[in-house]
Amino acid sequence: MAKGRRFTLVMVPHNKEGVKQLGGPLVLCCGLVLAFMFVLGVWSIGSTYVVSIFDGGKLANLENENEVLTTRLQELNALTETFETKMDQLVRREQAARVVVGLPDIHPDVREVGVGGYEDMFRYEGEPGSPEAFASSIHDKLDRLIRDVRLEKASLAAIEEKAGTDQEYWLQIPTVRPVGGPTSSPFGMRDDPFTGLRRMHPGFDIAARHGEPVRVTADGIILKTGLNVNYGLFIDVDHENGYSTRYGHLSAIDTERGAKVQRGMTIGKVGKTGRATNYHLHYEVRRNGRIVDPSAYFFPEEVVVD
């Protein structure tokens, strides 16, 4: 048995002439190098294929996660916009309450700045339309809402303090409903029930049974009673502080001009006199001669008067 193996490299030209044979360690080294390069090439191609499979899976997972996050951001944005709408409604009620208790309006610059907030500690920058930019806009809205809530809390505390320390003033503000019953027509623009035309409804209609007692909504003095083609039997009350109220479509008047009245006293009865299609009370509030929305002044009586 041979002690070692020999390798011979045979080189054959196309014309089959001058065949050469090479052997020895050089041929062995060349063969090993070629074999190594072949294995390295196979490994490189295979590893690239395997990595591409794993990278494709990771990319798909990232895309799915991005879709989920985008959906959640959209839901959060919609919820934030709902809260903004509710806050706008609360601000309007708070503004009306300040008027009721005699506090000045909050300056628009103060409302713009608000109270407190998270400043920019969670702000992210990104390309317009990117998830980062979307998240940043939501953060800005939430920060604005937090500032508004703090301002509203401070304003309501001032309203509560003012209401609690000025009972005499409060008794002359028309803050209770004059009769029990559902609202049949609110204050504002509406279709006229007789002509069908769009017109301003300057009062607040409350449906009630015929003959239901009508209560005066604040302390004052009976300014006028009478019969009007539109209001039917009506009563005007001067509350001697810039406010006055009117009660229309009555079936009976239980008071007289010049009489002093206190909140809760019966001054008439529900009817449908004048331009009325059903039994109800037409109720108006004026402040310094200007018509205002009566519903802005409806607060529970146990809150405004001890």
C-alpha positions in Angstrom: 0.0 0.0 0.0 1.4 3.4 -1.0 2.5 5.6 1.8 0.9 8.7 0.1 -1.3 9.7 -2.8 -0.2 11.7 -5.7 -2.4 14.1 -7.7 -1.9 14.8 -11.4 -3.5 17.7 -13.3 -3.9 16.9 -17.0 -4.2 19.8 -19.4 -5.6 18.8 -22.9 -5.8 21.5 -25.6 -8.7 21.6 -28.2 -6.4 20.3 -30.9 -5.3 17.4 -28.6 -1.7 18.2 -29.2 0.8 19.0 -26.5 -1.0 17.3 -23.6 0.6 18.4 -20.4 0.6 16.8 -17.0 1.1 18.7 -13.8 1.5 17.1 -10.4 2.9 17.6 -7.0 2.0 19.9 -4.1 1.2 22.8 -6.4 -1.7 21.0 -7.9 -2.9 19.9 -4.5 -2.9 23.5 -3.3 -4.8 24.7 -6.4 -7.4 22.0 -5.9 -7.9 22.9 -2.3 -8.3 26.6 -3.1 -10.8 25.8 -5.8 -12.8 23.6 -3.5 -12.7 26.2 -0.7 -14.0 28.9 -3.1 -16.8 26.6 -4.3 -17.9 25.8 -0.7 -17.6 29.6 0.2 -19.8 30.5 -2.8 -22.5 27.9 -1.9 -22.4 29.1 1.7 -22.8 32.7 0.7 -25.7 32.1 -1.6 -27.4 29.9 1.0 -26.9 32.2 3.9 -28.2 35.2 1.9 -31.4 33.2 1.0 -31.9 32.2 4.6 -31.4 35.8 5.9 -33.8 37.1 3.3 -36.4 34.7 4.6 -36.0 35.9 8.1 -35.8 39.6 7.1 -39.0 39.2 5.1 -40.8 37.8 8.1 -39.5 40.6 10.3 -40.6 43.2 7.8 -44.1 41.7 7.6 -44.3 41.8 11.4 -43.2 45.4 11.4 -45.8 46.3 8.8 -48.5 44.6 10.8 -47.5 46.4 14.0 -47.4 49.7 12.1 -51.0 49.2 10.8 -52.2 48.3 14.4 -50.5 51.4 15.8 -51.9 53.6 13.1 -55.4 52.3 13.8 -55.0 53.0 17.5 -53.8 56.5 16.8 -56.8 57.1 14.6 -59.1 55.9 17.4 -57.3 58.0 19.9 -57.6 61.0 17.7 -61.4 60.5 17.2 -61.8 60.2 21.0 -59.8 63.3 21.5 -62.0 65.2 19.0 -65.1 64.0 21.0 -63.6 65.4 24.2 -62.9 68.7 22.4 -66.6 68.9 21.4 -67.7 68.2 25.0 -65.2 70.8 26.3 -66.6 73.4 24.0 -70.1 72.7 25.4 -68.8 72.9 28.9 -67.1 76.3 28.1 -70.4 77.7 26.8 -72.2 76.6 30.0 -69.4 78.0 32.1 -69.6 81.4 30.3 -73.3 81.5 30.9 -72.8 80.7 34.6 -70.3 83.6 34.9 -72.9 85.9 33.5 -75.6 84.6 35.8 -73.5 85.3 39.0 -72.2 88.6 37.7 -68.6 87.6 37.0 -66.8 89.2 34.0 -66.0 87.0 31.0 -62.5 85.4 30.9 -60.4 87.3 28.4 -59.8 85.3 25.1 -56.0 85.6 25.6 -56.3 83.8 29.0 -58.4 81.1 27.4 -55.8 80.7 24.6 -53.0 80.2 27.1 -54.9 78.1 29.5 -53.5 76.8 32.8 -50.6 74.4 33.1 -49.8 71.6 30.7 -47.0 69.2 29.8 -45.1 71.6 27.6 -42.9 69.7 25.1 -41.6 66.9 27.2 -43.4 64.3 25.1 -43.2 66.0 21.7 -41.9 64.0 18.7 -40.8 65.4 15.4 -41.3 63.5 12.1 -42.2 63.9 8.5 -45.6 65.4 7.8 -48.1 62.5 7.6 -45.8 60.1 9.5 -47.0 58.2 12.6 -44.7 60.4 14.7 -46.2 63.6 13.4 -49.7 62.2 13.9 -48.9 61.2 17.5 -47.4 64.7 18.1 -50.7 66.4 16.9 -52.7 64.2 19.3 -50.4 65.1 22.1 -51.0 68.8 21.3 -54.7 68.3 21.5 -54.6 66.5 24.8 -52.3 69.1 26.2 -54.8 71.8 25.1 -57.6 69.8 26.8 -55.7 69.5 30.0 -55.1 73.3 30.1 -58.8 73.9 29.4 -59.9 71.6 32.1 -57.7 73.3 34.6 -59.0 76.7 33.6 -62.6 75.5 33.8 -62.0 74.1 37.2 -60.6 77.5 38.4 -63.5 79.4 36.8 -66.2 77.1 38.3 -64.6 77.5 41.7 -64.9 81.3 41.3 -68.5 80.9 40.2 -69.3 78.7 43.2 -67.7 81.2 45.6 -69.6 84.1 44.0 -72.9 82.3 44.1 -72.4 81.4 47.8 -71.6 84.9 48.9 -74.2 86.9 47.1 -77.6 85.2 47.9 -79.6 88.4 47.4 -78.3 88.9 43.9 -78.8 85.3 43.1 -82.5 85.4 44.1 -83.1 87.9 41.4 -81.6 85.8 38.6 -84.2 83.7 36.6 -82.5 80.3 37.1 -85.4 77.8 37.5 -88.0 76.4 35.1 -91.3 78.2 35.4 -93.4 75.0 34.9 -92.7 71.3 34.8 -92.8 69.5 31.5 -90.7 68.6 28.4 -89.2 71.2 26.1 -91.4 71.4 23.0 -89.4 74.1 21.2 -86.0 75.5 22.3 -84.6 79.0 21.8 -83.2 79.7 18.3 -84.0 79.4 14.6 -86.9 77.1 13.7 -89.7 76.5 11.2 -92.7 78.6 12.1 -95.6 76.2 13.0 -98.1 78.5 11.2 -96.2 79.7 8.1 -93.5 77.0 7.7 -90.9 79.8 7.2 -87.6 79.8 9.0 -87.8 82.3 11.8 -86.1 83.1 15.1 -87.8 81.7 18.1 -87.0 84.2 20.9 -88.2 82.1 23.8 -88.4 78.6 25.2 -91.6 76.5 25.0 -92.4 74.0 27.7 -95.3 71.6 27.1 -97.7 71.3 30.1 -101.3 70.4 30.9 -104.0 73.1 30.6 -104.3 75.0 33.9 -100.8 73.9 35.2 -99.5 76.6 37.6 -96.9 78.9 36.2 -94.2 80.0 38.7 -92.1 83.2 38.6 -88.5 82.3 38.1 -86.9 85.0 40.3 -87.7 87.8 42.7 -89.1 90.9 41.1 -92.1 93.1 40.4 -94.9 92.6 37.9 -94.2 95.0 35.1 -97.0 94.3 32.8 -99.9 92.0 32.1 -102.1 91.9 29.0 -103.4 90.2 25.9 -101.4 90.1 22.7 -102.2 88.6 19.3 -99.0 86.5 19.3 -98.4 85.8 23.0 -102.1 85.6 24.0 -102.4 86.3 27.8 -99.0 87.2 29.0 -97.1 88.5 32.1 -93.8 90.6 32.1 -91.7 90.6 35.3 -88.9 93.0 36.0 -86.3 91.5 38.3 -84.8 95.0 39.0 -81.2 94.0 38.0 -81.2 94.2 34.2 -83.2 90.9 33.8 -86.8 90.6 32.9 -88.9 87.6 32.0 -92.1 87.0 29.9 -94.7 84.2 30.3 -97.0 83.8 27.3 -100.0 81.8 26.0 -101.6 81.7 29.5 -105.1 80.6 30.2 -105.3 82.8 33.3 -103.4 85.6 35.1 -103.2 85.3 38.9 -101.4 88.5 39.7 -101.6 92.2 38.8 -99.3 95.0 37.7 -97.0 96.4 40.4 -97.2 93.3 42.6 -94.0 92.2 44.2 -93.2 88.5 43.7 -90.7 86.0 44.9 -89.2 83.0 43.1 -91.7 80.1 43.1 -94.9 82.1 43.4 -97.7 81.2 41.1 -98.5 84.1 38.7 -100.7 82.3 36.1 -101.8 79.1 34.5 -100.8 77.3 31.3 -103.0 77.7 28.2 -102.8 78.1 24.4 -104.0 81.6 23.8 -102.5 83.7 21.0 -100.5 81.9 18.3 -100.3 78.5 19.9 -101.1 75.1 18.5 -101.1 73.1 21.8 -101.0 73.8 25.5 -97.6 75.1 26.5 -95.8 78.0 28.2 -93.8 80.4 26.1 -91.0 81.7 28.4 -88.5 84.5 27.5 -85.5 86.0 29.3 -84.1 89.4 28.5 -80.8 90.8 29.9 -80.4 94.6 29.6 -83.2 94.6 27.0 -81.6 91.8 24.8 -83.2 88.4 24.3 -81.0 85.6 25.7 -81.4 81.8 25.7 -83.4 80.9 28.9 -81.9 77.4 29.0 -78.5 78.9 29.8 -80.0 80.0 33.1 -81.7 76.7 34.1 -79.9 75.4 37.2 -81.3 73.2 40.0 -82.9 75.4 42.6 -81.4 73.6 45.5 -78.0 74.6 44.1 -78.6 78.3 43.7 -80.7 78.9 46.9 -80.1 77.2 50.3 
